[in-house]
Every structure is written in C-alpha cells, then in structure tokens.
C-alpha cells in the first residue's frame, strides 16, 4: 500500500512561460513552469530554502507546467514531493 503524506508547502505561485534559452536546457525541453510569488514564514518551503522568484519546473521528477500538475490528486502542492 502506498501512502501519500499531505503537507502544506506555504507558497503562492503563478504559471509562467519560460524563456526559450532556459526551457531548451531542460531534459526534455519545457515551455512553462511556476514562479514563486511568496513564501510563508516558518513553512516547509521556507525551511527547504525556496525563495520568492524561484521557478519550479519539476515536482518529484515530474514536469510541472501549472498548479494542476502532476497527478491532479488534491493539487501538486498538497503532496509530499521532492523539489
């Protein structure tokens, strides 16, 4: 049985288009990601070192292009993931 541990990362994000030069460097290439607009004090994201302006392109080795990726089971930011 696989168990998902739900956590709250404490970030606000917005979908963005990546500059071609950056997206082309990803394997495989990617055109979109999430930019972090804010990080809550004392949150899991803050403890992990995430900062406002960071761009998320993968969660748990899965490409992420919007807040509904990957899996659609409660949203990606409510799952235990590896950034």
C-alpha positions in Angstrom: 0.0 0.0 0.0 1.4 3.4 -1.0 0.7 6.2 1.5 0.7 9.9 0.5 1.6 12.2 3.4 -0.1 15.6 2.9 1.9 18.7 3.7 1.4 22.4 3.2 4.4 23.9 1.5 3.4 27.5 2.2 4.0 29.1 -1.2 1.9 31.2 -3.7 2.7 30.5 -7.3 1.7 31.7 -10.8 2.1 30.0 -14.1 4.8 31.5 -16.4 6.3 30.9 -19.8 10.0 30.1 -19.6 12.4 31.9 -21.9 13.4 29.6 -24.8 17.0 29.6 -23.7 16.1 28.2 -20.3 13.4 25.8 -21.4 15.7 24.3 -24.0 18.3 23.4 -21.3 15.8 21.2 -19.5 15.5 17.5 -20.4 13.1 17.1 -22.1 12.7 20.8 -23.0 9.8 22.6 -21.4 8.0 25.9 -22.1 6.2 26.6 -18.8 6.7 26.4 -15.1 5.6 28.0 -11.8 7.2 31.1 -10.3 7.1 31.5 -6.6 5.4 34.8 -5.6 5.6 34.4 -1.9 6.9 32.0 0.8 5.3 31.9 4.2 7.4 32.3 7.3 8.2 29.0 9.1 6.7 27.0 6.2 8.1 23.8 4.7 9.1 25.8 1.6 11.0 28.3 3.7 12.8 25.5 5.6 13.7 23.9 2.3 15.2 27.2 1.1 12.7 28.2 -1.5 12.6 31.9 -2.3 10.3 34.4 -4.0 11.3 34.4 -7.7 12.3 30.7 -7.8 10.8 28.8 -10.7 9.5 25.3 -10.2 9.7 23.1 -13.3 9.6 19.6 -11.6 8.0 18.1 -8.6 9.1 14.6 -7.6 10.8 14.2 -11.0 7.6 15.0 -12.9 7.4 18.1 -15.1 5.0 20.7 -13.8 3.6 23.4 -16.0 0.6 24.6 -14.0 -0.9 24.3 -10.5 -2.8 21.2 -11.5 0.2 19.1 -12.5 1.2 16.3 -11.7 -1.4 13.8 -10.7 -4.4 16.0 -10.0 -5.0 14.4 -6.6 -5.6 17.4 -4.4 -3.1 19.5 -6.4 0.6 19.2 -6.6 1.3 21.4 -3.7 -0.6 19.2 -1.2 1.5 16.1 -1.8 4.8 15.1 -0.3 7.3 15.8 -3.1 10.9 16.2 -3.9 11.8 19.6 -5.4 
